[in-house]
Amino acid sequence: MSTPFRTLGLIGKYNSPDIVEPLLRLAAYLEARGVRVLLDRLTAGHVGQTAYSVLPLEDVGKQADLAVVIGGDGTMLNIARTFAPFDTALVGVNLGRLGFLTDIPLDAMCETIGLILDGDYSVEERMLLAAQVYSEGERRFEVLAFNDVVVSKGVKGGMIEFDVHIDGQFVYTLRSDGIIVASPTGSTAYALSSGGPILHPSVSVMALVPVCPHTLSNRPIAVASTATIEITMRTAPDALAHFDNHSHFALREEDRLVVRRFDHCTRLLHPPGYSYYHMLREKLHWSETY
């Protein structure tokens, strides 16, 4: 059967020897199916000498019809941020713990990827967040986040204070340990542990979740994904901005953090029978009896 996926990128968890055997097994399976296999340079460095094409990571995103990520959710977050501008479809093989984004079990990897090659899959579009930090009127930092953008207190431990505006309208001045701006994907990460709502990936919204607010009436709110969220620091002793806990920026008083929806989505492919609600039941241990 013909497949729309003629060129596949294989990307493994960074600095993990566990990826070598499954990655080479999948690469051999794909080659037997007549699919061209690409490896990024970091993955190839773990695998060793092979006959497969080795490219910089961004070039894999530009050339691949589909990228198979072998690792955990952290690996998928990184690849989603990198590949989003190229509209590269992603599918994840779980080598991590939770596997919210990498939902193919390792022991069914080749069989499941084969079904996807045959066209038996579902597609889910996930939004990303584009963030910029402005200091003294100049843009100092710009980055993408797939899960969340977080403003948090630093190691000094005192509360921080900041103003929140949405679409230019003043919302509140918040004294707290921080605030989380989460995408639907990130709603099951740090935002969830801070009391935020679970957002279905099909819902086009962002959640603002205060972290340990001084005033307990400050509750999480959801806003349209078309909104522009601005956070302006008032007191910021050692405050930090975190982006997917991958990139960081030290914030000072009067610094302004702007968060919007990114122009491109990430396309996740899921195997036959995938259910978001089943995934939540399994990962969050709902319906268990003790």
C-alpha positions in Angstrom: 0.0 0.0 0.0 1.3 3.4 -0.9 1.9 5.9 2.0 2.1 9.7 2.1 5.1 9.3 4.4 8.0 8.6 2.1 10.7 10.2 4.2 10.9 9.7 8.0 13.1 11.3 10.5 14.1 9.2 13.6 15.0 11.2 16.7 16.0 9.6 19.9 16.1 10.9 23.5 19.3 12.9 24.1 22.2 11.1 25.7 20.3 7.8 26.2 21.9 4.5 25.3 18.4 2.9 25.5 17.4 4.3 22.1 20.0 2.4 20.0 18.4 -1.0 19.7 14.8 0.2 19.1 15.9 2.9 16.7 18.0 0.6 14.6 15.1 -2.0 14.6 12.6 0.6 13.4 15.0 2.0 10.8 15.5 -1.5 9.4 11.7 -2.0 9.3 11.2 1.3 7.5 13.9 0.6 5.0 12.3 -2.7 4.2 9.0 -0.8 3.6 10.9 1.4 1.0 10.9 4.5 3.3 13.8 6.8 3.3 15.3 7.2 6.9 16.9 10.4 8.2 18.8 10.8 11.5 19.7 14.0 13.2 23.3 14.4 14.2 22.8 14.0 18.0 20.8 10.8 17.5 23.4 9.5 15.0 26.1 10.1 17.5 24.5 7.7 19.9 23.7 5.1 17.2 27.2 5.0 15.6 28.1 4.5 12.0 25.1 3.6 9.7 24.1 4.0 6.1 21.3 6.3 6.9 21.4 10.0 6.0 22.5 12.3 8.9 21.4 15.9 8.9 21.2 18.8 11.3 18.0 18.7 13.3 16.2 21.5 11.5 17.0 20.0 8.1 15.4 16.7 9.3 12.3 18.8 10.0 12.4 20.4 6.6 12.8 17.2 4.7 10.8 14.6 6.6 7.1 13.9 6.0 6.9 12.4 9.5 9.2 12.4 12.5 9.2 9.5 15.0 10.4 10.6 18.4 11.7 7.8 20.6 11.9 9.0 24.1 9.7 10.8 26.7 7.5 13.9 26.7 10.5 16.1 27.2 12.0 14.9 24.0 8.7 15.5 22.2 8.4 19.0 23.6 11.8 19.9 22.2 11.1 18.4 18.7 7.7 20.0 18.6 9.2 23.5 19.2 11.8 22.9 16.6 9.6 21.4 13.9 6.5 23.5 14.2 7.5 26.0 11.5 8.0 23.2 9.0 4.5 21.5 9.5 6.3 18.1 10.1 3.9 15.5 11.5 5.1 13.9 14.8 4.5 10.6 16.4 6.0 9.4 19.7 7.3 6.1 21.0 7.4 6.1 24.8 10.7 5.5 26.6 9.8 7.9 29.5 7.5 7.7 32.5 4.2 9.4 31.8 3.9 9.5 28.0 1.2 12.1 27.6 2.7 12.9 24.2 4.5 9.7 23.3 1.7 7.2 23.2 3.1 4.3 21.3 4.4 1.5 23.5 7.9 0.3 22.7 6.9 -3.4 22.4 4.3 -2.4 19.6 6.5 0.1 17.9 7.0 -1.4 14.4 3.5 -2.8 14.2 2.0 0.6 15.1 4.2 2.6 12.8 3.3 0.2 10.0 -0.4 1.0 10.6 0.4 4.7 10.4 2.3 4.2 7.2 -0.8 2.4 5.8 -3.0 5.4 6.7 -4.6 4.1 9.8 -4.1 7.0 12.3 -5.8 10.1 13.6 -4.4 13.6 13.5 -4.4 16.1 16.3 -3.3 19.7 16.0 -1.7 21.3 19.1 -1.1 25.0 19.5 2.2 26.5 20.7 3.0 29.7 22.6 5.2 32.5 21.3 6.8 34.5 24.1 8.9 37.7 24.1 10.6 39.5 26.9 11.0 43.3 26.7 13.4 45.2 28.9 13.8 49.0 28.8 11.6 49.1 25.7 13.8 46.6 23.8 13.0 43.0 22.9 15.7 41.0 24.7 14.5 37.4 24.3 12.1 35.4 22.0 11.2 31.7 22.2 8.5 29.1 21.6 6.9 27.0 24.2 4.7 23.9 23.7 3.6 23.4 27.3 3.8 26.7 29.2 5.4 30.0 30.0 6.0 30.4 33.7 7.0 33.4 35.8 8.3 32.3 39.2 10.1 33.6 42.2 13.8 32.8 42.5 15.9 31.2 45.1 15.5 34.1 47.5 12.1 32.8 48.3 10.1 36.1 48.5 6.8 36.7 46.7 6.9 38.6 43.5 4.4 41.1 42.2 3.3 41.8 38.7 0.5 43.3 36.6 -1.5 41.2 34.1 -3.1 42.7 31.0 -5.1 40.7 28.4 -5.6 42.4 25.0 -4.5 45.7 26.6 -7.1 45.5 29.4 -5.9 45.5 33.0 -6.9 42.2 34.8 -5.1 42.4 38.2 -2.0 43.0 40.1 -0.9 39.7 41.6 1.4 38.9 44.5 2.3 35.3 44.4 5.0 32.7 43.9 4.4 33.1 40.1 2.0 32.5 37.3 1.7 29.9 34.6 0.4 30.6 31.0 -0.4 27.1 29.7 -1.5 25.8 26.3 -4.0 22.9 26.3 -1.0 20.5 26.0 0.6 22.1 29.1 -2.6 22.0 31.1 -1.7 18.5 32.2 1.8 19.6 33.3 2.9 22.2 36.0 -0.5 24.0 35.6 -2.4 20.9 36.7 -0.3 20.5 39.8 -1.0 24.2 40.6 -4.7 23.7 40.5 -5.4 24.6 36.9 -8.0 23.0 34.6 -7.4 20.2 32.2 -8.0 21.6 28.7 -8.9 19.3 25.8 -6.4 19.8 22.9 -9.2 20.8 20.6 -10.1 23.8 22.7 -8.4 26.9 21.4 -7.6 28.6 24.7 -4.8 29.5 27.1 -5.0 29.1 30.8 -3.6 31.6 33.4 -2.9 29.8 36.6 -1.6 31.7 39.7 1.0 29.8 41.8 0.3 30.2 45.5 -1.4 33.6 45.2 -1.4 35.9 48.3 -5.1 36.5 47.7 -6.9 33.2 47.5 -9.6 34.7 45.3 -7.1 34.8 42.4 -8.2 31.7 40.5 -7.2 30.2 37.2 -8.9 31.6 34.2 -9.1 30.6 30.5 -8.8 33.1 27.7 -9.1 32.8 23.9 -6.0 31.7 22.0 -6.3 34.9 20.0 -5.6 36.9 23.2 -2.3 38.7 23.9 -1.2 38.3 27.5 1.2 40.8 29.1 2.9 40.4 32.4 4.8 43.4 33.7 7.0 43.0 36.7 6.6 45.4 39.7 8.8 43.7 42.3 11.0 41.0 41.0 13.7 39.8 43.5 15.5 37.1 41.6 12.4 36.4 39.4 12.7 34.1 36.4 10.7 33.3 33.3 10.8 29.7 32.2 9.7 28.3 28.8 8.8 24.6 28.9 11.5 24.5 31.6 13.9 24.5 28.7 14.8 28.1 28.2 15.1 30.7 31.0 15.3 34.4 31.4 16.1 36.5 34.5 13.5 39.2 35.0 13.9 42.6 36.6 11.5 45.3 37.7 9.6 46.8 34.7 10.4 43.9 32.4 7.4 42.9 30.3 6.6 39.4 29.2 4.3 39.0 26.2 2.6 35.7 25.3 0.6 34.9 22.2 -0.4 31.9 20.2 2.2 30.9 17.7 1.2 31.1 14.0 1.9 27.4 13.3 0.5 24.2 15.0 2.2 20.9 15.7 0.5 17.9 14.1 0.6 14.8 16.3 -0.4 11.5 14.8 -2.0 8.9 17.0 -2.3 5.1 16.5 -5.7 3.4 15.9 -8.0 3.4 18.9 -6.3 6.5 20.5 -8.6 8.3 23.0 -7.6 11.4 24.9 -9.9 10.4 27.8 -8.5 6.9 28.0 -5.0 8.5 28.1 -6.1 10.7 31.0 -7.6 7.8 32.9 -4.4 5.7 32.5 -1.8 8.4 33.2 -3.7 10.1 36.1 -5.0 6.8 37.5 -8.6 7.7 37.4 -11.2 5.0 38.2 -8.8 3.0 40.3 -10.0 1.2 43.3 -7.8 0.7 46.4 
